Amino acid sequence: MPPKTWMVRAGKRGALIDRFRTAGRIAIGWADLGSLAAVADRPAMVALVRTRWPDWNVYEVGNNAGQLHRFRSDIQVGDRVISYDPDGRVYHVGTVTGPYAHEPAFDADYPNVRPVTWGGSVPRDVLGVSAKNLLGSVTTVFQVPAETAAEIDTALAGPDAPSAKQVGAAVQDGADLDAVSVADPTAEAAAEQDLFEDLEAKALEFIKDRLVKLSPRDMELFVAGLLRAMGYKTRVSPVGPDRGRDIFASPDGLGLEDPRIFVEVKHRSGPIGAPSVRSFLGGRRPGDRGLYVSTGGFARDAKYEADRAPIPLSLLDLDDLVALALEHYDGLDVDSKRLLPLKRLYWPA
């Protein structure tokens, strides 16, 4: 049987991705269950989950047991694994090199691990819409369909490789639901909530995809529009040397009223380091405020530099920018909405 490809998420917002790669591991939670070493088949996993969480409905038991069983038993040595780094916007790809193990020393909240040898990585932006949609699922562990796995292969091989066939696909977890009955309103509500969270996560990733495609100048204009939607008046520096600021914002637009906000916008894939933050802070005066926007995120030393800055300084990464955009979208002017056109989706309350 040929190796399979699996997605294993690195905790909330990819918080564990660096540890995954450094330690040569993938890991999942469900720490309250203890070791899964003796739980070799799916019925036993269902029974274990049901015993530990007796208040869960049939959907919750089946969905969680299914993911645990995949990680414990279905993933085989030699299979390929993918995990997403939201800060770098890349999918890291590795090969499973050993069986399941229970290692609380790796992380007390994520003690269930598999050893992995990490290899290449694939930027999210080179994948097609179908692959992005599928890989954006919030499910912790799922098998990646052959079409998407082939697209990953093509991306790993480089731009000169033959194009992989891109076919829309969706992860089918029906087998993990233990025959969910539509007559069970609690289970049905849980299934709907999972679907909503899945769609919401995918929508956020697609919004980030759209923002990443903006030119550096359009990104500056969008950030300025967002500040105007928040009640400030803005001045955007002309193209060329900006003397340490891309945007100036204040209540009156002249800087005669506080707060005076100096904004730097870096629209690139890599994280910003401490030297860039120090350079931005140079020349700022008491009473000034700073806002540094980086779609590539911030290195740890940059965050430390911001914490010890002599003026209040906020750092915004791509996730923060999307959150603010959604919060203030209705207040954006027409030009700003053209840079990020969105449609409203209604969902049953």
N, C-alpha and C positions, 0 to 999 in steps of 0.2 A: 504494500500500500504506500503511495507517495506521501511525503510529509505534508502536513496540514499547516495552515497559517492561522494564528490566533491573535486577537487583540486583548491585551491585559492593561487596564488603566492604572496609572501610577498615583492613586489616591486622588483626593479632591484638588482640582485645578493642577494636576500633575505635580503635586508637592513632593512626591518621592522619586521623580524621574532621575535626578542626579545620583541618589543613593542606589537606584536600580543599576545604573551604569557603572558606578564606582565599585559596588559590591558584586557585580555579576549576578544579579538576581531579578526575578519578578516576584511580586508578593500581593496577597489579598488579605482582607481583614477577617471579620467574623471571629475575633479573638476569643469570645466567650465560649466557643465550642471546644477549645483546647486542640489537641493534635487530631488530625484526620487520618493518621497513618493506618488505622485499623478499619476505616470506613471505605471499603473497596468497591461497593456497588451502589447504584443510585437509590434503590429502596431503603437501604440502610442510612443513606444521607438524608433522605426525606424524613425518616423516623427520628434521626438525631435533631434535625432542625425543628420538627414539630414538638419534640419533647422540651427543647430549650426555650422555644417561644410558643407556648400553647395558645396564646391569644391571637396569633397570626391566622389570617384566613387561608384558604387553599391556594389562592394565587401567590400570596407572599411566601408560603412554604415552598411551593413548587418552583418559583422563580429563583429564590435564593439557593435551594438545594441543587437546582440545575447548574448554576454557576460554580458552586463549590465542587460538584462532581466533575465538571469539565476541567477545573484546575487540578483537582486531586488525581483524576484517573484518565480523562480523555486526552489531555495533552501528553504527547509521547516524546521521548528523547529523539532528537533530530528534527522535530517540528520547528517551524519558524514562529517567532513572536514579534508583535509590534506594540510599541507604547508611545503615547503622544506627549510631547513637550510643548505646552501652550505658550510659554515665554518665547522659545525659539521658533515656534510654529513648524516643528519638524516631527516626523514619525521615525523613531529609532527602531532599527530592525536587528534582531538577534536570533540565535539558535539555541533551543533548549538542550542542555547537556547532561541532565541528571533527573532523578525522580523527585517526587514531592518530599518536602521535609518541613518539620515544625521547628522554627528558629525564632523564639521570642527575642533573642539578642539582636536580631536584625531590626525589629521594631515591635514594641509591645502591642501596638494596635494592628500591625500587619505581620503576624508571625508565620503565616502559611506561605512558603516560598518554593520556587523552582530555580535551579542554577541555569544561568544563561551566558553565552558568549556573544557579546554585542559586536555588530559589524557596521554596516552602512547606515545612512539616514536619508530620508526623503522629505524635501520641503512640501508642506501642504499645498502650496500655491501651484505646484506642477501637476497635481492630480486633477482629474475631471470631476464634474459636479456629482456624478453618481458615487464615485469613490469617497469624496468628501462627505456626502450625505450619510453613507453607510458607516464610515469610520468615526463620524461624529456622535454615534449612539452613546448614551450614558451607561449602557450595560457594562459592568466591570469586566466580564470575561465572555467573549463570544468568538465563534469561528468565522474567519473572513472568507467569503465566497471566492471561488476560483477566478472569476473575472477581475475582482479587485486585487487579489494576490498577483495576478499576471500584470496588472498595471503597476503595482509596487515593483515587480521584477524589472519592468521596462524603465521605470524611473531610476532604479539602482544601476542599471546598465549604462545609463547616460543618454544624451540627446540623439546619438547616432543609431540607437537600437531600433528595431522595427516597432511600430505602434501596437500596443496591446488593444484587444477589442474591449470597448467600454460599454458595459451593459448595466442599466440600472438594476440594483438589487437591494433587498432589505433583509435584515436578520430576522429569521423566523424562530421565535422562542416558544412556539405553541407546545412543543413536546415537553417543555419544562413546567407547564402550568398544571399538570396533574388533573386534566379534565375539568378546568374551571367551569362552573355552572353559571349561566347567565341568570339563573334564579337566585344566586347568592349576591345580594346587593353590595355587601361589604367587599367581596372579591372583585366585583365589577368596578366598584369605585377605585380600588387599589390599582387595577389594571389601567383605568383611565388616567389616574394620576401619574403612573409610570410613563404612559404614552405622552402625556403633556410635558413632563420633565424632559423626555427624550427630544420632542419637537423643539422645546425651548432651548436646549443645549445646542441643537443643530442650527437653529436660527441665529443664535449668538455667534457661532463660528462663521456662518455665511455673512453676517454683518461685518465681522472682522476682515473676512476676505475682501469685501467691497472697499473698506477703508484702506487696506494695504495696497490696493491698486491705484489709489490717488497719487498724483504727482506730489513732490515735496511742496510746491507752491500751493496746490489745492488743499493739502493738509493744513498748511498755515491758515488759509482762508476758512477752512472748516472749523478749526479751533477758535478763530476769531468770532465766527458766527455763533458758536456754542457759548462763548463768553457774553455775547450780546443777548442771547436768549436767557442768560442768567442775570441780566439787568445792568451789564456794564457797557460802556462805549469804548470802542477799540480803534487803534491805529495800527495798521500792518506795515512793517518796514518794506521799502521797495526792494526789488531784486538786487543783490549785491551785498557788500559788507553791511552788517546790521548792528555793529557796535554792541554785540552781546545781547541783543534782543530781537526776536522776530515780530512780536506783538506787544503793544503797550495798551493796558486797559485801566480804566478808572471810572468812577461814577459820572464825572463830567466830560471825560475824554481828553481833558487838558492836563490832568495831573495836579490840579489845584485842590481836589477833594480826595481824601483817603477812602479806600486804600489805593495806592499806586502799585499796579501789578505788572511786573516785567515777565514776559513769557518767551521761552525758547522751545522750538519745535524741531525735533530730530526724527525724520521719517526714514528709517532704515531697518535692516533685519537684525543687526547685532546690538547687544546691550551697551548702554552708556556706562563709562567708568568714572572714577572719582576725579581725574584731571579735567574732564569736560564740565563737571559740576562746579569745581573750584573756579574754572575760567568764567563760567556764567555768573558766579557770585562776585567776581571782581568788579569793583566800582559801585556796588550797591550801597545805598545809604540807609541810616536808621529810619525806620518808618516805611521802607520799601517792602514789597512782598514779591516772592518769586514763584513761578510755576514752570516746571520743566516737563515737557511732554516727549516721550520716547516710545515710538511704536515697536521698537526692538527690546523694550524693557530696560532694567537697570541692574548693573552688577552689585554685589554685596557692598563693595567699598563705596560705591556711589550713594547707596542708601545711608551708609554710615556718615558720609560727608554731608548729606542733607540734614541728618539728625543734629549735627553739631554746627550747622550754618549760623552765621550771625544775624540773619533775618529769617522770618518764617518762610519756609520753602516747601512746596508740595511737589511730589513726583507723580506723574500720571503715565501708566503704561497703557497698552492697547485695551486690556480688559476694563480699566478705569474709564478710558475714553468712551468705550461703548456704553458703559453703565450711565455716564453723564448724558450721552447723546440720547439714550432712551428716556431718561428722566425729563429732559428738557426739549424733546423733539417737537412737541406741538408749538413751542415758542420760537423755533428756528425760522429765519426768513427764507424766502423763496430760493435765493441763490444757494444757501447752505443746504436746503433740502434737495436741491438738484445734485449736489455732491454726494449725498447719501439718501437716495430715494428708498423709502420703506413703505410697506403695506401693513395695515392693522389686521390682526387675526383675532377673531372672537372665539372663545372657548366656553362651554357650559360651566357655570359656577357650581 
